[in-house]
Amino acid sequence: MHSPSAGRYDALVVGARCAGAATAMLLARAGLRVLVVDRAESGTDTLSTHALMRAGVLQLAKWGLLEGVIAAGTPAITHTHFDYGTHATTLAIRATAGVPALYAPRRTVLDALLLGKAAAAGADIALGVNVAGVHRDRHGRVCGVTGRDRQGAFHAYAPMVVGADGLRSTIAEAVGAPVTRRGRNAGAVWYAYVTGLANEGYRWFYRPGAAAGFIPTNGGATCVFAGMPAGLFGASRRKDHRQALADAFSRAAPNAVGELRAAVPAGPVRGWPGAPSLIRAAHGPGWALVGDAGYFKDPLGTHGITQALRDAQLLAESIVAGHGGSEPIETALARYEHIRDDLSADLFTATDDLASYDWNLGEAHRLLRRLSGAMSQELELLTSGCAATLRMA
């Protein structure tokens, strides 16, 4: 990878995971001078269940990255199974142009692939950088970041700073990005990787107050997760974590407990206590937000990475348009925010309702159908290219 240069950049991306790396890659491919910084070192994992939906796979295919995902041993997902206890259904994933199947690459695979492609496109990469705040010019416009790296104080400058640094974004806090919409509910989750399970596609299980799933991924492993209302997590975490996962899984998928018991653990059990979904303002003078920094929703909606890749495309297009002078940057970024919020409205509401765990199985089925319908609309817009031409309300 390139080492950071001493020169000024056109864009500075804080966060080198999927949203930030994808944004940086697209900006660099468009000819912008880009610096990506992240506190983590290369190849580290992050808290994520990483199931891609159709729109996410489509983005990777459009960018020429899907072959790399497949070459890394990511198995094709050709079926999705929904189990509601009283009834179950299995849906075949129909192959379409750009989406031969669904995939769930480990974050160690996807993030590294995206960051490598960003570097190959010319972006400079600086890892091990803890960003603490932003620089502003005399007019108050954000023009860079400040922090520390292994050598000491770190400063970098650019007319556009992109915060792709997650739910608890340092950039969002530093610029005072307001929360424009906040969910009412939060779901907690336990998850772990195991081996020894057959790839039978995405398998989702729902029972009153509980959800669980199997997500086949790289290296013959399966990500096993179990969700619950956030209020139950405190008591759950006082147990042995593997037992906490097993107990939560058994509430949602009692008919699959035998499979989990027979599987071989392939790493530690990790937990997420939950947080309400939120949408922040997407831009301001000299800054923009992408990924969870700008729009976070409960992982039970299984749309987080897909949304991050979608918004990376929308944001990069807007920054390029403003940088090239085809329209004022403020106008371009306002369009990005409008499209992001328009595409996210139904997804946000349905996911928030699902995260309440206050539903019967019929209601859960209806919420999942709402999510599916919103994802289909999103895919149609991205496939047709209409997203870039949506009119402002």
C-alpha positions as CSV (number, residue, x, y, z in Angstrom):
1,M,0.0,0.0,0.0
2,H,1.0,3.6,-0.5
3,S,2.4,5.6,2.4
4,P,0.8,9.0,3.2
5,S,2.5,11.8,1.3
6,A,3.1,15.3,2.7
7,G,0.9,16.9,0.1
8,R,-2.7,18.1,0.4
9,Y,-5.5,15.7,-0.6
10,D,-8.8,16.2,-2.3
11,A,-10.6,13.9,0.2
12,L,-9.7,12.5,3.5
13,V,-11.6,9.3,4.6
14,V,-11.7,8.4,8.3
15,G,-12.4,4.7,8.6
16,A,-11.0,2.0,6.4
17,R,-13.7,-0.6,6.7
18,C,-16.3,-1.4,4.0
19,A,-18.0,2.0,3.8
20,G,-14.8,4.1,4.0
21,A,-12.7,1.8,1.8
22,A,-15.4,1.6,-0.8
23,T,-15.8,5.4,-0.9
24,A,-12.0,5.9,-1.1
25,M,-11.7,3.4,-3.9
26,L,-14.4,5.1,-6.0
27,L,-13.0,8.5,-5.4
28,A,-9.4,7.4,-6.3
29,R,-10.7,5.7,-9.4
30,A,-12.3,9.0,-10.4
31,G,-8.8,10.7,-10.1
32,L,-9.1,12.4,-6.7
33,R,-6.1,12.4,-4.4
34,V,-7.4,10.4,-1.4
35,L,-6.0,9.6,2.1
36,V,-7.7,6.9,4.2
37,V,-6.9,6.7,7.9
38,D,-8.0,4.1,10.5
39,R,-7.1,3.3,14.1
40,A,-7.0,-0.4,13.4
41,E,-4.2,-2.3,11.7
42,S,-4.7,-4.2,8.5
43,G,-6.5,-7.5,8.5
44,T,-8.3,-7.1,11.9
45,D,-11.8,-8.3,12.4
46,T,-14.8,-6.3,13.6
47,L,-18.2,-6.9,15.2
48,S,-20.4,-7.9,12.2
49,T,-22.6,-10.7,11.0
50,H,-22.0,-9.6,7.3
51,A,-24.8,-11.2,5.2
52,L,-25.0,-9.4,1.9
53,M,-28.3,-8.8,0.2
54,R,-28.8,-8.4,-3.6
55,A,-27.9,-4.7,-3.8
56,G,-24.6,-5.3,-2.0
57,V,-23.6,-8.2,-4.3
58,L,-24.6,-6.0,-7.3
59,Q,-22.3,-3.2,-6.1
60,L,-19.4,-5.5,-5.7
61,A,-20.0,-6.9,-9.2
62,K,-20.2,-3.5,-10.8
63,W,-16.9,-2.5,-9.1
64,G,-15.2,-5.6,-10.3
65,L,-14.7,-7.1,-6.8
66,L,-17.1,-10.0,-6.8
67,E,-14.6,-12.3,-8.4
68,G,-12.2,-11.5,-5.6
69,V,-14.9,-12.3,-3.0
70,I,-15.5,-15.7,-4.7
71,A,-11.8,-16.4,-5.1
72,A,-11.4,-15.9,-1.3
73,G,-13.5,-19.0,-0.8
74,T,-16.8,-17.2,0.0
75,P,-19.5,-19.8,-0.6
76,A,-22.5,-19.0,-2.9
77,I,-25.8,-18.6,-1.1
78,T,-28.5,-20.0,-3.4
79,H,-31.4,-20.4,-0.9
80,T,-32.9,-18.5,2.0
81,H,-34.9,-20.4,4.6
82,F,-37.4,-18.7,7.0
83,D,-38.6,-20.7,10.0
84,Y,-41.5,-19.4,12.1
85,G,-42.0,-22.5,14.2
86,T,-45.6,-23.1,13.0
87,H,-44.5,-23.0,9.4
88,A,-41.3,-22.6,7.3
89,T,-40.5,-21.6,3.7
90,T,-37.4,-21.9,1.5
91,L,-36.9,-19.4,-1.3
92,A,-34.4,-20.0,-4.2
93,I,-32.1,-17.1,-5.0
94,R,-32.8,-16.3,-8.6
95,A,-29.6,-15.5,-10.5
96,T,-29.7,-12.2,-12.3
97,A,-27.1,-10.1,-14.2
98,G,-24.5,-9.1,-11.6
99,V,-26.0,-11.2,-8.9
100,P,-25.4,-14.9,-9.5
101,A,-26.1,-15.7,-5.8
102,L,-25.8,-14.0,-2.4
103,Y,-22.6,-14.0,-0.4
104,A,-21.5,-13.3,3.2
105,P,-17.7,-12.7,3.1
106,R,-16.0,-12.3,6.5
107,R,-15.1,-8.7,7.2
108,T,-11.4,-9.8,7.2
109,V,-12.0,-10.7,3.6
110,L,-14.3,-7.9,2.4
111,D,-12.6,-5.0,4.2
112,A,-9.1,-6.0,3.1
113,L,-10.3,-6.5,-0.5
114,L,-11.9,-3.1,-0.7
115,L,-8.9,-1.4,1.0
116,G,-6.5,-3.1,-1.4
117,K,-8.5,-1.9,-4.4
118,A,-8.5,1.6,-3.0
119,A,-4.7,1.5,-2.7
120,A,-4.4,0.0,-6.2
121,A,-6.5,3.0,-7.5
122,G,-4.0,5.4,-5.9
123,A,-5.4,6.1,-2.5
124,D,-2.8,6.6,0.3
125,I,-3.5,4.4,3.4
126,A,-2.5,5.3,7.0
127,L,-3.4,2.7,9.6
128,G,-2.8,2.9,13.3
129,V,-4.1,6.5,13.3
130,N,-6.3,7.6,16.2
131,V,-8.3,10.6,14.9
132,A,-9.3,12.9,17.7
133,G,-10.9,15.9,16.0
134,V,-11.1,18.1,12.9
135,H,-9.3,21.2,11.6
136,R,-11.4,24.1,10.5
137,D,-10.4,27.1,8.3
138,R,-11.1,30.7,9.3
139,H,-14.6,30.4,8.0
140,G,-15.4,27.4,10.2
141,R,-15.3,24.9,7.3
142,V,-13.8,21.5,8.1
143,C,-10.5,21.2,6.2
144,G,-8.7,18.3,7.9
145,V,-8.2,16.0,10.9
146,T,-5.9,15.8,13.9
147,G,-4.9,12.9,16.0
148,R,-2.0,10.6,16.8
149,D,-0.2,7.8,15.2
150,R,2.9,5.7,16.2
151,Q,5.2,8.6,15.6
152,G,3.2,11.1,17.6
153,A,0.9,14.0,16.5
154,F,-0.9,13.4,13.2
155,H,-2.4,16.1,10.9
156,A,-3.9,15.8,7.5
157,Y,-5.7,18.2,5.3
158,A,-8.3,18.1,2.6
159,P,-11.3,20.2,1.5
160,M,-13.6,17.1,2.1
161,V,-13.5,15.0,5.2
162,V,-15.6,11.8,5.1
163,G,-16.5,10.2,8.4
164,A,-16.8,6.4,7.9
165,D,-15.8,5.6,11.4
166,G,-18.9,3.8,12.7
167,L,-21.8,4.3,15.0
168,R,-19.8,6.2,17.6
169,S,-18.2,8.3,14.9
170,T,-15.5,10.8,16.1
171,I,-16.1,12.8,13.0
172,A,-19.8,13.0,13.5
173,E,-19.2,14.2,17.1
174,A,-16.5,16.7,16.1
175,V,-18.6,18.4,13.4
176,G,-21.8,18.3,15.6
177,A,-23.8,16.2,13.1
178,P,-27.4,16.2,14.3
179,V,-29.4,13.1,14.6
180,T,-32.4,13.6,12.3
181,R,-34.2,10.3,13.1
182,R,-33.8,7.9,16.0
183,G,-35.3,4.5,16.4
184,R,-37.3,3.5,19.5
185,N,-36.0,-0.1,19.8
186,A,-32.7,-2.0,20.2
187,G,-31.9,-5.6,19.9
188,A,-28.9,-7.4,21.4
189,V,-27.1,-10.3,19.7
190,W,-24.7,-13.1,20.4
191,Y,-22.7,-14.6,17.6
192,A,-19.8,-17.0,16.9
193,Y,-18.2,-18.9,14.1
194,V,-18.4,-22.7,13.9
195,T,-17.4,-25.4,11.4
196,G,-19.1,-28.6,10.5
197,L,-22.4,-27.3,9.2
198,A,-23.5,-27.8,5.6
199,N,-24.2,-24.8,3.4
200,E,-28.0,-24.7,3.2
201,G,-28.1,-21.0,2.5
202,Y,-29.1,-18.2,4.8
203,R,-31.3,-19.8,7.5
204,W,-33.4,-17.4,9.7
205,F,-35.4,-18.5,12.7
206,Y,-38.1,-16.5,14.5
207,R,-40.0,-17.2,17.7
208,P,-41.8,-14.7,20.0
209,G,-39.1,-12.5,21.5
210,A,-36.2,-14.2,19.8
211,A,-34.4,-14.6,16.4
212,A,-31.4,-16.6,15.2
213,G,-29.7,-17.6,12.1
214,F,-27.0,-19.5,10.2
215,I,-24.8,-17.6,7.7
216,P,-22.3,-19.7,5.7
217,T,-19.1,-17.9,5.1
218,N,-15.4,-18.3,4.3
219,G,-13.2,-21.3,5.1
220,G,-16.1,-23.7,5.6
221,A,-17.3,-21.7,8.6
222,T,-20.8,-20.6,9.5
223,C,-21.7,-17.5,11.5
224,V,-24.3,-18.5,14.1
225,F,-26.2,-15.6,15.8
226,A,-29.0,-15.3,18.2
227,G,-30.9,-12.1,18.9
228,M,-33.0,-10.9,21.8
229,P,-34.5,-7.6,23.3
230,A,-31.6,-5.4,24.5
231,G,-33.1,-5.5,28.0
232,L,-32.3,-9.2,28.4
233,F,-28.6,-8.9,27.5
234,G,-27.3,-7.9,30.9
235,A,-28.5,-11.1,32.5
236,S,-27.3,-13.1,29.5
237,R,-23.8,-11.8,29.6
238,R,-23.3,-12.9,33.2
239,K,-23.3,-16.5,31.9
240,D,-20.5,-18.2,30.1
241,H,-20.7,-16.6,26.7
242,R,-21.0,-19.8,24.7
243,Q,-23.8,-20.9,27.0
244,A,-25.4,-17.5,26.5
245,L,-25.4,-18.0,22.8
246,A,-26.7,-21.6,23.0
247,D,-29.6,-20.5,25.4
248,A,-30.6,-17.6,23.1
249,F,-30.3,-19.7,20.0
250,S,-32.5,-22.4,21.6
251,R,-35.3,-19.9,22.2
252,A,-35.4,-18.9,18.6
253,A,-34.5,-22.2,16.9
254,P,-35.3,-25.1,19.1
255,N,-35.5,-27.4,16.1
256,A,-31.8,-26.6,15.1
257,V,-30.2,-26.8,18.5
258,G,-28.8,-30.2,17.7
259,E,-26.9,-28.8,14.7
260,L,-25.4,-26.1,16.9
261,R,-24.3,-28.6,19.5
262,A,-22.7,-30.8,16.9
263,A,-20.8,-27.9,15.3
264,V,-17.1,-27.2,16.1
265,P,-16.3,-23.8,17.6
266,A,-14.0,-21.8,15.4
267,G,-13.4,-18.7,17.5
268,P,-14.8,-16.8,20.5
269,V,-18.4,-15.9,21.1
270,R,-19.0,-12.2,20.8
271,G,-21.9,-10.1,22.0
272,W,-23.5,-6.8,21.0
273,P,-25.7,-5.1,23.7
274,G,-27.7,-3.2,21.1
275,A,-28.3,0.4,20.2
276,P,-31.3,2.2,18.7
277,S,-31.2,2.8,15.0
278,L,-30.4,6.4,14.0
279,I,-29.9,8.6,11.0
280,R,-27.6,11.6,11.2
281,A,-27.4,14.6,8.9
282,A,-25.2,13.4,6.0
283,H,-23.1,16.5,5.3
284,G,-22.1,19.9,6.2
285,P,-19.3,22.5,5.3
286,G,-16.3,20.3,4.3
287,W,-17.6,17.0,5.7
288,A,-19.9,14.1,4.9
289,L,-20.8,10.8,6.7
290,V,-21.2,7.3,5.2
291,G,-21.9,3.9,6.6
292,D,-22.9,3.5,10.3
293,A,-21.5,7.0,11.0
294,G,-24.4,8.4,9.1
295,Y,-27.0,5.7,9.2
296,F,-27.1,2.9,11.7
297,K,-29.8,0.3,12.0
298,D,-30.3,-2.8,14.0
299,P,-28.4,-5.8,12.6
300,L,-31.5,-8.0,12.6
301,G,-32.4,-6.3,9.4
302,T,-29.3,-7.9,7.7
303,H,-28.8,-4.8,5.6
304,G,-25.9,-2.9,7.2
305,I,-23.1,-3.8,4.8
306,T,-25.4,-3.6,1.7
307,Q,-26.4,-0.1,2.8
308,A,-22.8,0.9,3.4
309,L,-21.8,-0.1,-0.1
310,R,-24.9,1.6,-1.6
311,D,-24.1,4.8,0.2
312,A,-20.4,4.7,-0.7
313,Q,-21.5,4.8,-4.3
314,L,-23.9,7.6,-3.8
315,L,-21.5,9.7,-1.8
316,A,-18.6,9.2,-4.1
317,E,-20.7,10.3,-7.1
318,S,-21.7,13.5,-5.3
319,I,-18.1,14.3,-4.2
320,V,-16.8,13.8,-7.7
321,A,-19.5,16.0,-9.1
322,G,-18.7,18.8,-6.7
323,H,-15.0,18.4,-7.1
324,G,-15.2,18.5,-10.9
325,G,-17.3,21.7,-10.8
326,S,-20.3,20.2,-12.6
327,E,-22.4,21.5,-9.7
328,P,-21.8,23.1,-6.3
329,I,-20.6,20.6,-3.7
330,E,-23.3,21.6,-1.4
331,T,-26.0,20.8,-4.0
332,A,-24.3,17.4,-4.8
333,L,-24.1,16.4,-1.1
334,A,-27.7,17.5,-0.5
335,R,-28.7,15.1,-3.3
336,Y,-26.7,12.3,-1.6
337,E,-28.5,12.9,1.7
338,H,-31.9,13.0,0.0
339,I,-31.4,9.8,-1.9
340,R,-30.0,8.0,1.1
341,D,-32.9,9.0,3.2
342,D,-35.5,8.2,0.5
343,L,-34.1,4.7,0.0
344,S,-33.8,4.1,3.7
345,A,-37.2,5.3,5.0
346,D,-39.1,2.0,4.8
347,L,-36.0,-0.1,5.7
348,F,-35.5,2.0,8.8
349,T,-39.1,1.7,10.0
350,A,-39.4,-2.0,9.4
351,T,-36.0,-2.8,11.0
352,D,-36.9,-0.7,14.1
353,D,-40.2,-2.5,14.5
354,L,-38.4,-5.8,14.1
355,A,-35.8,-4.9,16.7
356,S,-38.5,-4.4,19.3
357,Y,-39.0,-8.2,19.5
358,D,-42.6,-7.2,20.5
359,W,-44.3,-9.1,17.7
360,N,-46.1,-12.3,17.1
361,L,-45.0,-14.6,14.3
362,G,-47.5,-13.2,11.8
363,E,-46.3,-9.7,12.5
364,A,-42.7,-10.8,12.1
365,H,-43.5,-12.3,8.7
366,R,-45.2,-9.1,7.6
367,L,-42.2,-7.0,8.8
368,L,-39.8,-9.2,6.8
369,R,-42.0,-8.8,3.7
370,R,-41.8,-5.1,4.2
371,L,-38.0,-5.3,4.4
372,S,-37.9,-7.5,1.3
373,G,-40.1,-5.0,-0.6
374,A,-37.9,-2.1,0.3
375,M,-34.7,-4.0,-0.7
376,S,-36.3,-4.9,-4.0
377,Q,-37.0,-1.2,-4.7
378,E,-33.5,-0.3,-3.7
379,L,-32.1,-3.0,-6.1
380,E,-34.3,-1.7,-8.9
381,L,-33.0,1.8,-8.5
382,L,-29.4,0.7,-8.4
383,T,-29.8,-1.6,-11.3
384,S,-31.4,1.0,-13.5
385,G,-29.1,3.8,-12.4
386,C,-32.1,5.8,-11.4
387,A,-30.7,6.6,-8.0
388,A,-28.3,9.1,-9.4
389,T,-31.1,11.0,-11.1
390,L,-33.8,11.0,-8.4
391,R,-35.2,14.5,-8.1
392,M,-35.0,16.5,-5.0
393,A,-38.3,16.6,-3.1
